[in-house]
Amino acid sequence: MTFRLSPAARAEGHRLHSHDRLGSTNTEALARAREGETGPLWVATRLQEAGRGRRGNVWQSPEGNLFASLLWPVQGVAPEMVATLGFVAGVALVDAIRDVCRSSHPHPHSEVPASAGLEGGLQGSPDPLEPSCEAALRFAPQDGGMGGTGEASFRLKWPNDVLMNGKKLAGILLEAEQLPSGRRAVVIGFGVNVAAAPDDLPYPAAALRPAHAVDAPRLLESLTERFVEAAQIWNKGRGFPKIRQLWLERAAGVGAPVSVRTAETTLSGVFDTIDEGGRLVILAPDGTRRTVTAGEVHFGSAATAA
């Protein structure tokens, strides 16, 4: 299993460290940052033995799934915009998944793409250009729905999940560390159930196989290409309004009933939108709007906890 970067990622100066076995790709990327690495650097591994999700939860890592992290330079990024990288990652990941699945099983009447929050957006691990119009055109909404095509539906779930037909397929974890040099290191971790979904989870989970002939290296290559495009749109946070729009076009549950459990309470209402900072906005039954920074989101069968 050989990991590789896309030509677009290599052209943008991305590099890749590939491993047979690691405890955690996020941990490895942060270690490289402490040694002076600034990124963009991808770290990928065939086997991950100590993966983690939000709030310190364990991320189960069956062999054959994708485990990768990206050390991303944030010099010149306003501190309040760093966490919005989670939405950049979400847009890039869901479109990369759609690309590789459509190219592996193209529908005869559809075109195949040419290439192949804040708790969930930013966690402290040790510390719990104008946007490209050309790139934006490549992010046209792709329904991916089940309406007669037989294709799986891939949707983003706030703040950091990808769902396949309402079941958790992937998670994204941002971690940050303030280095002795004064520089901030930010790592974006990606975990995707490619070959298998873990067992005994408190929520429904799915894997890409056997319905799609996809492997982890192929998905990573597509992800590195899509991330380049999304990051160009994001443009150090200045293009987040466009990323926000792209994220909402791919989101699960917008306009539907939602329940969010926070540390203090449970809020229920309708998933209205995400705001300019990436926070979830709930329209309560009394007509007021409540903003949520972090919490466990539940709607329909898409309740996830990790």
C-alpha positions as CSV (number, residue, x, y, z in Angstrom):
1,M,0.0,0.0,0.0
2,T,1.9,3.1,-1.3
3,F,0.7,6.5,-0.3
4,R,1.2,9.4,-2.7
5,L,0.4,13.1,-3.1
6,S,-1.6,14.5,-6.1
7,P,0.4,16.5,-8.7
8,A,-1.5,19.6,-7.5
9,A,-0.4,19.1,-3.9
10,R,3.2,18.5,-4.9
11,A,3.1,21.7,-7.0
12,E,2.0,23.6,-4.0
13,G,4.9,22.4,-1.9
14,H,3.1,19.7,0.1
15,R,5.3,16.8,1.3
16,L,4.4,13.3,2.6
17,H,5.8,11.1,5.3
18,S,4.5,7.6,4.9
19,H,4.7,4.9,7.6
20,D,3.8,1.3,8.1
21,R,2.8,1.8,11.7
22,L,2.2,4.7,14.0
23,G,0.5,5.4,17.3
24,S,-1.3,8.4,15.9
25,T,-0.7,10.5,12.7
26,N,-1.7,13.6,14.6
27,T,0.9,12.9,17.3
28,E,3.6,12.3,14.7
29,A,2.7,15.5,12.8
30,L,2.9,17.5,16.1
31,A,6.3,15.9,16.9
32,R,7.6,17.0,13.5
33,A,6.4,20.5,14.3
34,R,8.3,20.6,17.5
35,E,11.4,19.7,15.5
36,G,10.9,22.8,13.3
37,E,8.8,21.4,10.5
38,T,6.3,24.1,9.3
39,G,4.3,22.2,6.6
40,P,2.4,21.7,4.6
41,L,3.3,18.1,5.6
42,W,1.1,15.0,5.3
43,V,1.6,12.1,7.6
44,A,0.0,8.8,6.6
45,T,0.2,5.3,8.0
46,R,-1.0,1.8,7.1
47,L,-1.6,0.9,10.7
48,Q,-2.6,3.3,13.5
49,E,-2.5,2.0,17.1
50,A,-3.5,5.0,19.2
51,G,-5.9,7.1,17.2
52,R,-8.1,9.5,19.0
53,G,-11.3,11.4,18.3
54,R,-12.9,14.4,20.0
55,R,-12.9,14.9,23.8
56,G,-10.1,12.3,24.1
57,N,-12.2,9.4,22.7
58,V,-10.5,6.5,21.1
59,W,-10.6,6.4,17.3
60,Q,-10.8,2.7,16.3
61,S,-8.4,2.0,13.4
62,P,-9.0,-1.2,11.5
63,E,-6.4,-2.0,8.9
64,G,-7.2,-0.8,5.4
65,N,-8.8,2.4,6.5
66,L,-7.3,5.9,5.9
67,F,-5.3,7.5,8.7
68,A,-3.7,10.7,7.7
69,S,-2.8,14.1,9.2
70,L,-1.8,17.4,7.7
71,L,0.5,19.9,9.5
72,W,-0.8,23.2,8.1
73,P,1.1,26.5,8.3
74,V,-1.1,29.2,10.0
75,Q,1.3,32.1,10.0
76,G,-0.8,35.2,9.0
77,V,-4.1,33.6,9.9
78,A,-6.2,35.5,12.4
79,P,-6.5,33.4,15.6
80,E,-10.3,33.3,15.4
81,M,-10.2,31.9,11.9
82,V,-7.8,28.9,12.6
83,A,-10.7,26.7,13.7
84,T,-12.5,27.2,10.4
85,L,-9.8,25.0,8.8
86,G,-12.1,22.2,10.0
87,F,-14.7,23.3,7.4
88,V,-12.0,23.5,4.7
89,A,-11.1,19.9,5.6
90,G,-14.7,18.8,5.6
91,V,-15.5,20.2,2.1
92,A,-12.2,18.7,0.8
93,L,-12.8,15.3,2.3
94,V,-16.4,14.8,1.2
95,D,-15.6,15.8,-2.3
96,A,-12.6,13.6,-2.4
97,I,-14.7,10.7,-1.2
98,R,-17.3,11.4,-3.9
99,D,-14.6,11.7,-6.6
100,V,-13.1,8.3,-5.9
101,C,-16.4,6.6,-5.5
102,R,-17.8,8.0,-8.7
103,S,-14.7,7.2,-10.7
104,S,-14.7,3.6,-9.4
105,H,-18.4,3.0,-10.1
106,P,-19.5,5.8,-12.6
107,H,-23.2,6.0,-13.2
108,P,-23.9,5.6,-16.9
109,H,-25.9,8.8,-17.1
110,S,-23.7,11.0,-15.0
111,E,-20.4,12.8,-15.7
112,V,-17.4,11.6,-13.7
113,P,-15.4,14.5,-12.2
114,A,-12.1,15.1,-14.0
115,S,-10.0,14.5,-10.9
116,A,-10.4,12.1,-9.1
117,G,-16.4,23.8,15.3
118,L,-15.4,24.5,17.0
119,E,-14.7,21.9,19.5
120,G,-14.8,19.6,16.5
121,G,-13.0,22.2,14.5
122,L,-10.1,23.0,16.9
123,Q,-8.9,21.1,19.9
124,G,-5.7,21.9,21.8
125,S,-3.9,18.6,21.9
126,P,-1.4,19.6,24.3
127,D,-3.4,22.9,24.4
128,P,-6.9,21.5,24.8
129,L,-4.5,35.9,-2.6
130,E,-8.4,36.3,-3.3
131,P,-10.3,33.1,-3.4
132,S,-9.8,31.2,-6.6
133,C,-13.0,31.4,-8.8
134,E,-11.7,28.6,-10.9
135,A,-11.3,26.4,-7.9
136,A,-14.7,27.3,-6.6
137,L,-16.3,26.1,-9.8
138,R,-14.9,22.6,-9.1
139,F,-16.9,22.6,-5.9
140,A,-20.3,22.5,-7.6
141,P,-22.8,20.7,-5.3
142,Q,-22.9,17.0,-6.0
143,D,-26.1,15.6,-4.5
144,G,-24.9,12.1,-4.2
145,G,-28.4,11.2,-3.1
146,M,-30.1,7.8,-3.4
147,G,-32.8,9.2,-5.8
148,G,-32.9,6.5,-8.4
149,T,-29.1,6.5,-9.1
150,G,-28.2,3.9,-6.5
151,E,-25.3,6.1,-5.4
152,A,-24.5,6.6,-1.7
153,S,-25.2,9.9,-0.1
154,F,-22.2,11.5,1.4
155,R,-22.9,14.5,3.7
156,L,-21.1,16.6,6.3
157,K,-22.3,16.6,9.8
158,W,-21.4,19.5,12.1
159,P,-18.9,19.9,13.4
160,N,-16.5,17.3,12.0
161,D,-18.0,14.2,10.6
162,V,-18.8,12.7,7.1
163,L,-21.9,10.6,6.9
164,M,-22.6,7.8,4.3
165,N,-26.3,7.2,4.0
166,G,-26.8,8.7,7.5
167,K,-24.0,6.6,9.1
168,K,-20.7,7.9,10.3
169,L,-18.0,7.3,7.7
170,A,-15.2,9.7,8.7
171,G,-14.1,12.1,11.3
172,I,-11.8,15.1,11.3
173,L,-9.8,16.3,14.3
174,L,-7.9,19.6,14.6
175,E,-5.3,19.9,17.3
176,A,-3.1,22.9,18.1
177,E,0.0,23.4,20.1
178,Q,1.9,26.5,21.0
179,L,5.6,25.8,20.4
180,P,8.5,27.2,22.5
181,S,9.5,29.3,19.4
182,G,6.2,31.1,19.8
183,R,4.8,29.6,16.6
184,R,1.5,27.8,16.7
185,A,1.4,24.3,15.2
186,V,-2.0,23.2,13.8
187,V,-2.7,19.6,12.6
188,I,-5.7,18.3,10.8
189,G,-6.4,14.6,11.3
190,F,-8.5,12.5,8.9
191,G,-9.9,9.1,9.7
192,V,-12.0,7.4,7.0
193,N,-13.6,3.9,7.2
194,V,-12.5,2.7,3.8
195,A,-12.1,-1.1,4.3
196,A,-14.2,-1.6,7.5
197,A,-16.4,0.1,10.0
198,P,-15.3,-0.5,13.7
199,D,-17.5,-2.7,15.8
200,D,-19.3,-2.0,19.0
201,L,-19.8,1.7,18.5
202,P,-22.5,3.8,20.2
203,Y,-23.6,5.1,16.8
204,P,-24.2,3.7,13.3
205,A,-21.1,3.5,11.2
206,A,-20.3,2.6,7.6
207,A,-17.4,1.8,5.3
208,L,-16.8,2.5,1.6
209,R,-16.2,-1.2,0.8
210,P,-17.5,-3.4,-0.6
211,A,-19.8,-1.1,-2.5
212,H,-16.9,1.0,-3.9
213,A,-13.6,-0.2,-5.2
214,V,-11.6,2.3,-3.2
215,D,-8.4,2.0,-1.2
216,A,-6.8,4.3,1.3
217,P,-3.9,5.5,-0.9
218,R,-6.2,6.4,-3.7
219,L,-8.5,8.4,-1.4
220,L,-5.5,10.2,0.2
221,E,-4.3,11.3,-3.3
222,S,-7.7,12.7,-4.1
223,L,-7.9,14.4,-0.7
224,T,-4.6,16.1,-1.1
225,E,-5.8,17.6,-4.4
226,R,-9.2,18.7,-3.0
227,F,-7.5,20.2,0.0
228,V,-5.3,22.4,-2.2
229,E,-8.4,23.7,-3.9
230,A,-10.3,24.3,-0.8
231,A,-7.4,26.0,1.0
232,Q,-7.0,28.4,-2.0
233,I,-10.6,29.4,-1.6
234,W,-10.3,29.7,2.2
235,N,-7.2,32.0,1.7
236,K,-6.0,32.2,5.3
237,G,-9.6,32.7,6.4
238,R,-10.4,35.6,4.2
239,G,-12.5,33.3,1.9
240,F,-14.4,31.5,4.7
241,P,-17.8,32.9,3.5
242,K,-17.4,30.9,0.3
243,I,-16.2,27.8,2.3
244,R,-19.2,28.2,4.6
245,Q,-21.5,28.2,1.5
246,L,-19.8,25.1,0.1
247,W,-20.0,23.4,3.5
248,L,-23.7,24.1,3.9
249,E,-24.4,22.8,0.3
250,R,-22.9,19.5,1.5
251,A,-24.4,19.4,5.0
252,A,-26.7,16.9,6.5
253,G,-29.8,18.1,8.4
254,V,-30.1,21.7,7.4
255,G,-33.7,22.8,7.9
256,A,-34.5,19.6,9.9
257,P,-35.1,19.0,13.6
258,V,-31.9,18.8,15.6
259,S,-30.8,18.2,19.2
260,V,-27.5,19.3,20.6
261,R,-26.2,18.2,23.9
262,T,-23.7,20.6,25.5
263,A,-21.9,20.4,28.8
264,E,-24.7,22.5,30.4
265,T,-27.9,21.6,28.7
266,T,-29.6,20.1,25.6
267,L,-30.9,22.4,22.9
268,S,-33.6,21.4,20.5
269,G,-35.0,23.0,17.4
270,V,-34.3,23.3,13.7
271,F,-30.7,23.3,12.2
272,D,-30.8,26.7,10.7
273,T,-27.3,27.4,9.5
274,I,-23.7,27.9,10.6
275,D,-22.6,31.4,11.3
276,E,-19.6,33.4,10.1
277,G,-17.4,31.7,12.8
278,G,-18.6,28.2,12.0
279,R,-20.9,27.9,15.0
280,L,-24.1,25.9,14.7
281,V,-27.3,28.1,14.7
282,I,-30.5,26.5,16.0
283,L,-33.9,27.9,15.5
284,A,-35.7,27.2,18.7
285,P,-39.5,26.5,18.9
286,D,-40.1,30.0,20.3
287,G,-38.5,31.6,17.2
288,T,-35.3,32.6,18.9
289,R,-31.9,31.6,17.4
290,R,-29.3,29.9,19.7
291,T,-25.7,29.6,18.8
292,V,-23.7,26.5,19.7
293,T,-19.9,26.4,19.9
294,A,-19.5,22.7,20.8
295,G,-21.7,19.7,21.5
296,E,-23.0,16.4,20.4
297,V,-25.4,16.7,17.5
298,H,-28.3,14.3,17.0
299,F,-30.8,14.2,14.1
300,G,-32.5,11.2,12.6
301,S,-30.2,8.2,12.6
302,A,-27.1,10.4,12.4
303,A,-26.3,10.6,16.1
304,T,-22.6,10.3,16.6
305,A,-20.5,10.6,19.7
306,A,-16.8,10.4,18.7
